[in-house]
Amino acid sequence: MIGIERIPNMKAIIESKKYESYKEIHPEGKPFSYAQAIKREWREVLDEVIIPLDDEMR
């Protein structure tokens, strides 16, 4: 559901991060802010792309 607080499998998503690759592009990046950005961006993809597609398929 759009805006649901808990994102399923978020721990696994964060653990799969490629921080070193990110750090090469964004040298000012910090590990904690990177994890927060992953959550924020994943929420946006879920709410704006995936959930509407799922609703459309019903």
PQR file with spaces between the fields and no chain letter, atoms N, CA, C, O and H, PARSE charges and radii, in Angstrom:
ATOM       1  N    MET     1       0.839   -1.176    0.000 -0.4000 1.5000
ATOM       2  CA   MET     1       0.000    0.000    0.000 -0.0000 2.0000
ATOM       3  C    MET     1       0.887    1.244    0.000  0.5500 1.7000
ATOM       4  O    MET     1       1.946    1.266    0.626 -0.5500 1.4000
ATOM       5  N    ILE     2       0.446    2.256   -0.697 -0.4000 1.5000
ATOM       6  CA   ILE     2       1.212    3.499   -0.768 -0.0000 2.0000
ATOM       7  C    ILE     2       1.353    4.098    0.627  0.5500 1.7000
ATOM       8  O    ILE     2       0.378    4.219    1.368 -0.5500 1.4000
ATOM       9  H    ILE     2      -0.414    2.238   -1.206  0.4000 1.0000
ATOM      10  N    GLY     3       2.582    4.470    0.969 -0.4000 1.5000
ATOM      11  CA   GLY     3       2.868    5.134    2.235 -0.0000 2.0000
ATOM      12  C    GLY     3       2.953    4.227    3.440  0.5500 1.7000
ATOM      13  O    GLY     3       3.123    4.715    4.557 -0.5500 1.4000
ATOM      14  H    GLY     3       3.374    4.372    0.367  0.4000 1.0000
ATOM      15  N    ILE     4       2.839    2.914    3.252 -0.4000 1.5000
ATOM      16  CA   ILE     4       2.951    1.994    4.388 -0.0000 2.0000
ATOM      17  C    ILE     4       4.294    2.230    5.082  0.5500 1.7000
ATOM      18  O    ILE     4       5.315    2.434    4.424 -0.5500 1.4000
ATOM      19  H    ILE     4       2.701    2.517    2.344  0.4000 1.0000
ATOM      20  N    GLU     5       4.282    2.200    6.391 -0.4000 1.5000
ATOM      21  CA   GLU     5       5.485    2.537    7.158 -0.0000 2.0000
ATOM      22  C    GLU     5       6.632    1.554    6.924  0.5500 1.7000
ATOM      23  O    GLU     5       7.751    1.968    6.621 -0.5500 1.4000
ATOM      24  H    GLU     5       3.453    2.034    6.925  0.4000 1.0000
ATOM      25  N    ARG     6       6.361    0.267    7.063 -0.4000 1.5000
ATOM      26  CA   ARG     6       7.406   -0.743    6.953 -0.0000 2.0000
ATOM      27  C    ARG     6       7.545   -1.203    5.506  0.5500 1.7000
ATOM      28  O    ARG     6       6.561   -1.573    4.866 -0.5500 1.4000
ATOM      29  H    ARG     6       5.452   -0.069    7.309  0.4000 1.0000
ATOM      30  N    ILE     7       8.759   -1.178    5.004 -0.4000 1.5000
ATOM      31  CA   ILE     7       9.033   -1.650    3.651 -0.0000 2.0000
ATOM      32  C    ILE     7       9.533   -3.094    3.766  0.5500 1.7000
ATOM      33  O    ILE     7      10.532   -3.348    4.440 -0.5500 1.4000
ATOM      34  H    ILE     7       9.558   -0.878    5.524  0.4000 1.0000
ATOM      35  N    PRO     8       8.850   -4.035    3.117 -0.5600 1.5000
ATOM      36  CA   PRO     8       9.280   -5.433    3.200  0.2800 2.0000
ATOM      37  C    PRO     8      10.718   -5.617    2.702  0.5500 1.7000
ATOM      38  O    PRO     8      11.118   -5.029    1.697 -0.5500 1.4000
ATOM      39  N    ASN     9      11.481   -6.436    3.416 -0.4000 1.5000
ATOM      40  CA   ASN     9      12.855   -6.800    3.047 -0.0000 2.0000
ATOM      41  C    ASN     9      13.838   -5.625    3.022  0.5500 1.7000
ATOM      42  O    ASN     9      14.867   -5.702    2.351 -0.5500 1.4000
ATOM      43  H    ASN     9      11.156   -6.914    4.232  0.4000 1.0000
ATOM      44  N    MET    10      13.543   -4.555    3.734 -0.4000 1.5000
ATOM      45  CA   MET    10      14.422   -3.382    3.699 -0.0000 2.0000
ATOM      46  C    MET    10      15.816   -3.717    4.230  0.5500 1.7000
ATOM      47  O    MET    10      16.806   -3.207    3.706 -0.5500 1.4000
ATOM      48  H    MET    10      12.707   -4.492    4.279  0.4000 1.0000
ATOM      49  N    LYS    11      15.910   -4.547    5.239 -0.4000 1.5000
ATOM      50  CA   LYS    11      17.227   -4.902    5.780 -0.0000 2.0000
ATOM      51  C    LYS    11      18.088   -5.553    4.701  0.5500 1.7000
ATOM      52  O    LYS    11      19.263   -5.215    4.556 -0.5500 1.4000
ATOM      53  H    LYS    11      15.105   -4.961    5.664  0.4000 1.0000
ATOM      54  N    ALA    12      17.515   -6.477    3.952 -0.4000 1.5000
ATOM      55  CA   ALA    12      18.260   -7.148    2.878 -0.0000 2.0000
ATOM      56  C    ALA    12      18.637   -6.165    1.776  0.5500 1.7000
ATOM      57  O    ALA    12      19.717   -6.260    1.194 -0.5500 1.4000
ATOM      58  H    ALA    12      16.560   -6.751    4.070  0.4000 1.0000
ATOM      59  N    ILE    13      17.754   -5.233    1.497 -0.4000 1.5000
ATOM      60  CA   ILE    13      18.033   -4.221    0.465 -0.0000 2.0000
ATOM      61  C    ILE    13      19.225   -3.363    0.898  0.5500 1.7000
ATOM      62  O    ILE    13      20.137   -3.120    0.107 -0.5500 1.4000
ATOM      63  H    ILE    13      16.877   -5.155    1.970  0.4000 1.0000
ATOM      64  N    ILE    14      19.217   -2.912    2.138 -0.4000 1.5000
ATOM      65  CA   ILE    14      20.313   -2.075    2.635 -0.0000 2.0000
ATOM      66  C    ILE    14      21.622   -2.871    2.688  0.5500 1.7000
ATOM      67  O    ILE    14      22.682   -2.341    2.356 -0.5500 1.4000
ATOM      68  H    ILE    14      18.476   -3.109    2.780  0.4000 1.0000
ATOM      69  N    GLU    15      21.552   -4.131    3.100 -0.4000 1.5000
ATOM      70  CA   GLU    15      22.761   -4.951    3.175 -0.0000 2.0000
ATOM      71  C    GLU    15      23.356   -5.238    1.799  0.5500 1.7000
ATOM      72  O    GLU    15      24.541   -5.555    1.693 -0.5500 1.4000
ATOM      73  H    GLU    15      20.690   -4.562    3.369  0.4000 1.0000
ATOM      74  N    SER    16      22.551   -5.132    0.753 -0.4000 1.5000
ATOM      75  CA   SER    16      23.055   -5.381   -0.598 -0.0000 2.0000
ATOM      76  C    SER    16      23.683   -4.142   -1.230  0.5500 1.7000
ATOM      77  O    SER    16      24.069   -4.167   -2.398 -0.5500 1.4000
ATOM      78  H    SER    16      21.589   -4.875    0.839  0.4000 1.0000
ATOM      79  N    LYS    17      23.784   -3.064   -0.464 -0.4000 1.5000
ATOM      80  CA   LYS    17      24.295   -1.800   -0.996 -0.0000 2.0000
ATOM      81  C    LYS    17      25.729   -1.935   -1.499  0.5500 1.7000
ATOM      82  O    LYS    17      26.486   -2.810   -1.079 -0.5500 1.4000
ATOM      83  H    LYS    17      23.470   -3.044    0.485  0.4000 1.0000
ATOM      84  N    LYS    18      26.059   -1.051   -2.397 -0.4000 1.5000
ATOM      85  CA   LYS    18      27.414   -0.993   -2.955 -0.0000 2.0000
ATOM      86  C    LYS    18      27.996    0.378   -2.616  0.5500 1.7000
ATOM      87  O    LYS    18      28.202    1.234   -3.476 -0.5500 1.4000
ATOM      88  H    LYS    18      25.443   -0.341   -2.738  0.4000 1.0000
ATOM      89  N    TYR    19      28.249    0.540   -1.319 -0.4000 1.5000
ATOM      90  CA   TYR    19      28.694    1.834   -0.823 -0.0000 2.0000
ATOM      91  C    TYR    19      29.996    2.295   -1.460  0.5500 1.7000
ATOM      92  O    TYR    19      30.152    3.482   -1.750 -0.5500 1.4000
ATOM      93  H    TYR    19      28.081   -0.155   -0.620  0.4000 1.0000
ATOM      94  N    GLU    20      30.924    1.391   -1.680 -0.4000 1.5000
ATOM      95  CA   GLU    20      32.217    1.795   -2.251 -0.0000 2.0000
ATOM      96  C    GLU    20      32.041    2.395   -3.645  0.5500 1.7000
ATOM      97  O    GLU    20      32.701    3.378   -3.981 -0.5500 1.4000
ATOM      98  H    GLU    20      30.798    0.427   -1.444  0.4000 1.0000
ATOM      99  N    SER    21      31.171    1.823   -4.444 -0.4000 1.5000
ATOM     100  CA   SER    21      30.897    2.372   -5.778 -0.0000 2.0000
ATOM     101  C    SER    21      30.258    3.749   -5.665  0.5500 1.7000
ATOM     102  O    SER    21      30.597    4.669   -6.408 -0.5500 1.4000
ATOM     103  H    SER    21      30.635    1.025   -4.171  0.4000 1.0000
ATOM     104  N    TYR    22      29.320    3.875   -4.715 -0.4000 1.5000
ATOM     105  CA   TYR    22      28.661    5.156   -4.473 -0.0000 2.0000
ATOM     106  C    TYR    22      29.680    6.199   -4.029  0.5500 1.7000
ATOM     107  O    TYR    22      29.640    7.348   -4.470 -0.5500 1.4000
ATOM     108  H    TYR    22      29.045    3.127   -4.111  0.4000 1.0000
ATOM     109  N    LYS    23      30.596    5.788   -3.148 -0.4000 1.5000
ATOM     110  CA   LYS    23      31.606    6.703   -2.601 -0.0000 2.0000
ATOM     111  C    LYS    23      32.529    7.236   -3.699  0.5500 1.7000
ATOM     112  O    LYS    23      33.003    8.368   -3.611 -0.5500 1.4000
ATOM     113  H    LYS    23      30.629    4.855   -2.789  0.4000 1.0000
ATOM     114  N    GLU    24      32.786    6.432   -4.726 -0.4000 1.5000
ATOM     115  CA   GLU    24      33.622    6.905   -5.835 -0.0000 2.0000
ATOM     116  C    GLU    24      32.961    8.065   -6.576  0.5500 1.7000
ATOM     117  O    GLU    24      33.638    8.995   -7.014 -0.5500 1.4000
ATOM     118  H    GLU    24      32.401    5.512   -4.797  0.4000 1.0000
ATOM     119  N    ILE    25      31.650    8.006   -6.712 -0.4000 1.5000
ATOM     120  CA   ILE    25      30.900    9.048   -7.427 -0.0000 2.0000
ATOM     121  C    ILE    25      30.587   10.227   -6.506  0.5500 1.7000
ATOM     122  O    ILE    25      30.589   11.379   -6.938 -0.5500 1.4000
ATOM     123  H    ILE    25      31.100    7.250   -6.357  0.4000 1.0000
ATOM     124  N    HIS    26      30.314    9.921   -5.213 -0.4000 1.5000
ATOM     125  CA   HIS    26      29.941   10.940   -4.224 -0.0000 2.0000
ATOM     126  C    HIS    26      30.909   10.870   -3.041  0.5500 1.7000
ATOM     127  O    HIS    26      30.568   10.300   -2.004 -0.5500 1.4000
ATOM     128  H    HIS    26      30.313    8.984   -4.863  0.4000 1.0000
ATOM     129  N    PRO    27      32.106   11.437   -3.179 -0.5600 1.5000
ATOM     130  CA   PRO    27      33.116   11.315   -2.120  0.2800 2.0000
ATOM     131  C    PRO    27      32.687   11.901   -0.776  0.5500 1.7000
ATOM     132  O    PRO    27      33.238   11.527    0.259 -0.5500 1.4000
ATOM     133  N    GLU    28      31.722   12.806   -0.774 -0.4000 1.5000
ATOM     134  CA   GLU    28      31.261   13.410    0.479 -0.0000 2.0000
ATOM     135  C    GLU    28      30.244   12.530    1.205  0.5500 1.7000
ATOM     136  O    GLU    28      29.864   12.836    2.335 -0.5500 1.4000
ATOM     137  H    GLU    28      31.274   13.111   -1.614  0.4000 1.0000
ATOM     138  N    GLY    29      29.802   11.449    0.578 -0.4000 1.5000
ATOM     139  CA   GLY    29      28.780   10.570    1.147 -0.0000 2.0000
ATOM     140  C    GLY    29      29.243    9.844    2.400  0.5500 1.7000
ATOM     141  O    GLY    29      30.412    9.480    2.528 -0.5500 1.4000
ATOM     142  H    GLY    29      30.111   11.200   -0.340  0.4000 1.0000
ATOM     143  N    LYS    30      28.322    9.644    3.308 -0.4000 1.5000
ATOM     144  CA   LYS    30      28.575    8.924    4.563 -0.0000 2.0000
ATOM     145  C    LYS    30      27.723    7.655    4.566  0.5500 1.7000
ATOM     146  O    LYS    30      26.645    7.644    3.973 -0.5500 1.4000
ATOM     147  H    LYS    30      27.373    9.940    3.204  0.4000 1.0000
ATOM     148  N    PRO    31      28.185    6.580    5.223 -0.5600 1.5000
ATOM     149  CA   PRO    31      27.431    5.317    5.227  0.2800 2.0000
ATOM     150  C    PRO    31      25.993    5.459    5.718  0.5500 1.7000
ATOM     151  O    PRO    31      25.080    4.901    5.109 -0.5500 1.4000
ATOM     152  N    PHE    32      25.775    6.197    6.808 -0.4000 1.5000
ATOM     153  CA   PHE    32      24.425    6.337    7.340 -0.0000 2.0000
ATOM     154  C    PHE    32      23.524    7.096    6.374  0.5500 1.7000
ATOM     155  O    PHE    32      22.388    6.688    6.134 -0.5500 1.4000
ATOM     156  H    PHE    32      26.517    6.651    7.302  0.4000 1.0000
ATOM     157  N    SER    33      24.021    8.194    5.820 -0.4000 1.5000
ATOM     158  CA   SER    33      23.188    8.973    4.898 -0.0000 2.0000
ATOM     159  C    SER    33      22.935    8.189    3.615  0.5500 1.7000
ATOM     160  O    SER    33      21.897    8.362    2.976 -0.5500 1.4000
ATOM     161  H    SER    33      24.944    8.526    6.015  0.4000 1.0000
ATOM     162  N    TYR    34      23.874    7.333    3.237 -0.4000 1.5000
ATOM     163  CA   TYR    34      23.684    6.485    2.060 -0.0000 2.0000
ATOM     164  C    TYR    34      22.543    5.495    2.294  0.5500 1.7000
ATOM     165  O    TYR    34      21.700    5.300    1.418 -0.5500 1.4000
ATOM     166  H    TYR    34      24.717    7.193    3.756  0.4000 1.0000
ATOM     167  N    ALA    35      22.514    4.874    3.468 -0.4000 1.5000
ATOM     168  CA   ALA    35      21.430    3.940    3.800 -0.0000 2.0000
ATOM     169  C    ALA    35      20.086    4.660    3.825  0.5500 1.7000
ATOM     170  O    ALA    35      19.082    4.117    3.363 -0.5500 1.4000
ATOM     171  H    ALA    35      23.199    5.033    4.180  0.4000 1.0000
ATOM     172  N    GLN    36      20.061    5.869    4.359 -0.4000 1.5000
ATOM     173  CA   GLN    36      18.826    6.649    4.390 -0.0000 2.0000
ATOM     174  C    GLN    36      18.370    7.007    2.972  0.5500 1.7000
ATOM     175  O    GLN    36      17.175    7.000    2.677 -0.5500 1.4000
ATOM     176  H    GLN    36      20.877    6.310    4.734  0.4000 1.0000
ATOM     177  N    ALA    37      19.320    7.313    2.112 -0.4000 1.5000
ATOM     178  CA   ALA    37      18.982    7.625    0.717 -0.0000 2.0000
ATOM     179  C    ALA    37      18.418    6.396    0.017  0.5500 1.7000
ATOM     180  O    ALA    37      17.499    6.514   -0.794 -0.5500 1.4000
ATOM     181  H    ALA    37      20.291    7.318    2.351  0.4000 1.0000
ATOM     182  N    ILE    38      18.960    5.211    0.322 -0.4000 1.5000
ATOM     183  CA   ILE    38      18.427    3.982   -0.264 -0.0000 2.0000
ATOM     184  C    ILE    38      16.959    3.827    0.134  0.5500 1.7000
ATOM     185  O    ILE    38      16.111    3.551   -0.715 -0.5500 1.4000
ATOM     186  H    ILE    38      19.706    5.115    0.981  0.4000 1.0000
ATOM     187  N    LYS    39      16.659    4.003    1.411 -0.4000 1.5000
ATOM     188  CA   LYS    39      15.279    3.886    1.885 -0.0000 2.0000
ATOM     189  C    LYS    39      14.369    4.888    1.184  0.5500 1.7000
ATOM     190  O    LYS    39      13.283    4.540    0.723 -0.5500 1.4000
ATOM     191  H    LYS    39      17.348    4.227    2.100  0.4000 1.0000
ATOM     192  N    ARG    40      14.822    6.126    1.111 -0.4000 1.5000
ATOM     193  CA   ARG    40      14.025    7.189    0.506 -0.0000 2.0000
ATOM     194  C    ARG    40      13.741    6.900   -0.974  0.5500 1.7000
ATOM     195  O    ARG    40      12.604    7.018   -1.430 -0.5500 1.4000
ATOM     196  H    ARG    40      15.705    6.409    1.485  0.4000 1.0000
ATOM     197  N    GLU    41      14.774    6.527   -1.705 -0.4000 1.5000
ATOM     198  CA   GLU    41      14.616    6.248   -3.137 -0.0000 2.0000
ATOM     199  C    GLU    41      13.772    4.998   -3.374  0.5500 1.7000
ATOM     200  O    GLU    41      12.954    4.968   -4.294 -0.5500 1.4000
ATOM     201  H    GLU    41      15.698    6.432   -1.335  0.4000 1.0000
ATOM     202  N    TRP    42      13.965    3.971   -2.554 -0.4000 1.5000
ATOM     203  CA   TRP    42      13.182    2.750   -2.702 -0.0000 2.0000
ATOM     204  C    TRP    42      11.717    3.029   -2.417  0.5500 1.7000
ATOM     205  O    TRP    42      10.845    2.509   -3.113 -0.5500 1.4000
ATOM     206  H    TRP    42      14.629    3.996   -1.808  0.4000 1.0000
ATOM     207  N    ARG    43      11.428    3.847   -1.400 -0.4000 1.5000
ATOM     208  CA   ARG    43      10.052    4.244   -1.085 -0.0000 2.0000
ATOM     209  C    ARG    43       9.418    4.938   -2.286  0.5500 1.7000
ATOM     210  O    ARG    43       8.266    4.674   -2.629 -0.5500 1.4000
ATOM     211  H    ARG    43      12.137    4.269   -0.835  0.4000 1.0000
ATOM     212  N    GLU    44      10.177    5.824   -2.920 -0.4000 1.5000
ATOM     213  CA   GLU    44       9.668    6.556   -4.079 -0.0000 2.0000
ATOM     214  C    GLU    44       9.349    5.597   -5.228  0.5500 1.7000
ATOM     215  O    GLU    44       8.303    5.722   -5.864 -0.5500 1.4000
ATOM     216  H    GLU    44      11.113    6.039   -2.642  0.4000 1.0000
ATOM     217  N    VAL    45      10.231    4.656   -5.493 -0.4000 1.5000
ATOM     218  CA   VAL    45       9.995    3.677   -6.563 -0.0000 2.0000
ATOM     219  C    VAL    45       8.761    2.838   -6.245  0.5500 1.7000
ATOM     220  O    VAL    45       7.922    2.607   -7.115 -0.5500 1.4000
ATOM     221  H    VAL    45      11.081    4.555   -4.976  0.4000 1.0000
ATOM     222  N    LEU    46       8.652    2.384   -5.003 -0.4000 1.5000
ATOM     223  CA   LEU    46       7.486    1.589   -4.622 -0.0000 2.0000
ATOM     224  C    LEU    46       6.192    2.372   -4.796  0.5500 1.7000
ATOM     225  O    LEU    46       5.251    1.894   -5.430 -0.5500 1.4000
ATOM     226  H    LEU    46       9.334    2.571   -4.295  0.4000 1.0000
ATOM     227  N    ASP    47       6.146    3.581   -4.228 -0.4000 1.5000
ATOM     228  CA   ASP    47       4.918    4.377   -4.234 -0.0000 2.0000
ATOM     229  C    ASP    47       4.535    4.915   -5.610  0.5500 1.7000
ATOM     230  O    ASP    47       3.349    5.022   -5.922 -0.5500 1.4000
ATOM     231  H    ASP    47       6.910    3.969   -3.713  0.4000 1.0000
ATOM     232  N    GLU    48       5.518    5.252   -6.429 -0.4000 1.5000
ATOM     233  CA   GLU    48       5.216    5.916   -7.692 -0.0000 2.0000
ATOM     234  C    GLU    48       5.253    5.005   -8.911  0.5500 1.7000
ATOM     235  O    GLU    48       4.701    5.352   -9.956 -0.5500 1.4000
ATOM     236  H    GLU    48       6.481    5.165   -6.176  0.4000 1.0000
ATOM     237  N    VAL    49       5.898    3.839   -8.796 -0.4000 1.5000
ATOM     238  CA   VAL    49       6.023    2.963   -9.963 -0.0000 2.0000
ATOM     239  C    VAL    49       5.403    1.591   -9.711  0.5500 1.7000
ATOM     240  O    VAL    49       4.479    1.186  -10.416 -0.5500 1.4000
ATOM     241  H    VAL    49       6.346    3.557   -7.947  0.4000 1.0000
ATOM     242  N    ILE    50       5.901    0.890   -8.726 -0.4000 1.5000
ATOM     243  CA   ILE    50       5.510   -0.505   -8.529 -0.0000 2.0000
ATOM     244  C    ILE    50       4.065   -0.652   -8.063  0.5500 1.7000
ATOM     245  O    ILE    50       3.307   -1.416   -8.662 -0.5500 1.4000
ATOM     246  H    ILE    50       6.652    1.219   -8.153  0.4000 1.0000
ATOM     247  N    ILE    51       3.667    0.055   -7.019 -0.4000 1.5000
ATOM     248  CA   ILE    51       2.303   -0.076   -6.512 -0.0000 2.0000
ATOM     249  C    ILE    51       1.272    0.338   -7.557  0.5500 1.7000
ATOM     250  O    ILE    51       0.288   -0.380   -7.735 -0.5500 1.4000
ATOM     251  H    ILE    51       4.282    0.676   -6.533  0.4000 1.0000
ATOM     252  N    PRO    52       1.447    1.471   -8.266 -0.5600 1.5000
ATOM     253  CA   PRO    52       0.471    1.796   -9.309  0.2800 2.0000
ATOM     254  C    PRO    52       0.406    0.728  -10.407  0.5500 1.7000
ATOM     255  O    PRO    52      -0.677    0.459  -10.927 -0.5500 1.4000
ATOM     256  N    LEU    53       1.518    0.123  -10.765 -0.4000 1.5000
ATOM     257  CA   LEU    53       1.490   -0.949  -11.759 -0.0000 2.0000
ATOM     258  C    LEU    53       0.718   -2.159  -11.244  0.5500 1.7000
ATOM     259  O    LEU    53      -0.063   -2.768  -11.975 -0.5500 1.4000
ATOM     260  H    LEU    53       2.398    0.341  -10.343  0.4000 1.0000
ATOM     261  N    ASP    54       0.944   -2.495   -9.991 -0.4000 1.5000
ATOM     262  CA   ASP    54       0.217   -3.614   -9.384 -0.0000 2.0000
ATOM     263  C    ASP    54      -1.287   -3.326   -9.357  0.5500 1.7000
ATOM     264  O    ASP    54      -2.093   -4.206   -9.658 -0.5500 1.4000
ATOM     265  H    ASP    54       1.578   -2.000   -9.397  0.4000 1.0000
ATOM     266  N    ASP    55      -1.660   -2.104   -8.999 -0.4000 1.5000
ATOM     267  CA   ASP    55      -3.076   -1.735   -8.981 -0.0000 2.0000
ATOM     268  C    ASP    55      -3.682   -1.804  -10.382  0.5500 1.7000
ATOM     269  O    ASP    55      -4.835   -2.204  -10.544 -0.5500 1.4000
ATOM     270  H    ASP    55      -1.005   -1.389   -8.754  0.4000 1.0000
ATOM     271  N    GLU    56      -2.913   -1.420  -11.377 -0.4000 1.5000
ATOM     272  CA   GLU    56      -3.385   -1.439  -12.756 -0.0000 2.0000
ATOM     273  C    GLU    56      -3.643   -2.863  -13.236  0.5500 1.7000
ATOM     274  O    GLU    56      -4.542   -3.102  -14.043 -0.5500 1.4000
ATOM     275  H    GLU    56      -1.976   -1.096  -11.245  0.4000 1.0000
ATOM     276  N    MET    57      -2.850   -3.804  -12.737 -0.4000 1.5000
ATOM     277  CA   MET    57      -2.968   -5.194  -13.168 -0.0000 2.0000
ATOM     278  C    MET    57      -4.219   -5.873  -12.582  0.5500 1.7000
ATOM     279  O    MET    57      -4.637   -6.923  -13.070 -0.5500 1.4000
ATOM     280  H    MET    57      -2.120   -3.610  -12.082  0.4000 1.0000
ATOM     281  N    ARG    58      -4.798   -5.295  -11.571 -0.4000 1.5000
ATOM     282  CA   ARG    58      -5.966   -5.917  -10.914 -0.0000 2.0000
ATOM     283  C    ARG    58      -7.212   -5.731  -11.715  0.5500 1.7000
ATOM     284  O    ARG    58      -8.280   -6.189  -11.310 -0.5500 1.4000
ATOM     285  H    ARG    58      -4.458   -4.442  -11.175  0.4000 1.0000
